[in-house]
């Protein structure tokens, strides 16, 4: 694929591209702003929790608890994956 092929592909794309209508533009803008707001809120709460945890004295979690918790999370993820896989085959 040479340079002339790439340029001809660009020209084809530019010929097919159209300017969005004002309704489509407003809808896209709303979706983007909503996504940014949600992600910003989640990030703010993570930062808030991290700041609160920084100033508290929490004792270390015993190794056994961490191991059992990790295994439970792994089993839960495995069950969710198997469930989603079984639903996609229907």
C-alpha positions in Angstrom: 0.0 0.0 0.0 1.8 3.0 -1.3 1.4 6.7 -0.6 -1.0 7.2 -3.5 -3.3 4.5 -2.1 -3.3 6.2 1.3 -4.1 9.6 -0.3 -6.9 8.2 -2.4 -8.4 6.6 0.7 -8.3 9.9 2.5 -10.0 11.6 -0.5 -12.7 9.0 -0.5 -13.3 9.5 3.2 -13.5 13.3 2.9 -16.0 13.0 0.0 -18.2 10.7 2.1 -18.0 12.8 5.2 -20.9 15.2 5.9 -21.4 17.9 8.5 -23.5 16.7 11.4 -26.9 18.3 11.9 -27.4 20.5 14.9 -29.5 17.8 16.6 -26.8 15.2 16.1 -24.1 17.6 17.3 -26.1 18.5 20.4 -26.7 14.8 21.2 -23.0 14.0 20.8 -22.1 17.0 23.0 -24.5 15.9 25.7 -23.2 12.3 25.6 -19.5 13.5 25.8 -20.3 15.9 28.7 -22.3 13.3 30.6 -19.4 10.8 30.2 -16.9 13.4 31.4 -19.1 14.3 34.3 -19.5 10.7 35.4 -15.8 9.9 35.1 -14.9 13.2 36.9 -17.2 12.3 39.7 -15.8 8.8 40.1 -12.3 10.2 40.1 -13.2 12.8 42.7 -14.6 10.1 45.0 -11.5 8.0 44.6 -9.4 11.0 45.4 -11.6 11.8 48.4 -11.4 8.2 49.8 -7.6 8.2 49.2 -7.2 11.4 51.1 -9.2 10.1 54.0 -7.3 6.8 54.1 -4.0 8.7 54.1 -4.8 10.3 57.4 -6.2 7.2 59.2 -4.2 4.5 60.8 -5.2 1.2 59.4 -3.5 -2.0 60.6 -2.2 -4.4 58.1 -4.6 -7.0 56.7 -3.5 -10.5 57.6 -2.2 -12.5 54.7 -4.9 -15.2 55.1 -7.7 -12.6 54.7 -6.0 -11.2 51.6 -5.6 -14.6 50.1 -9.3 -15.6 50.8 -10.5 -12.3 49.5 -8.4 -12.6 46.3 -9.7 -16.2 45.7 -13.3 -15.0 46.2 -12.9 -12.2 43.7 -11.3 -14.6 41.3 -14.1 -17.1 41.6 -16.7 -14.3 41.2 -15.0 -13.0 38.0 -14.9 -16.6 36.7 -18.6 -17.2 37.3 -19.5 -13.9 35.6 -17.3 -14.7 32.6 -18.9 -18.2 32.3 -22.3 -16.7 32.6 -21.7 -14.1 29.9 -20.1 -16.8 27.7 -23.2 -19.0 28.1 -25.5 -16.2 27.2 -23.7 -15.3 24.0 -24.0 -18.9 22.7 -27.8 -18.9 23.0 
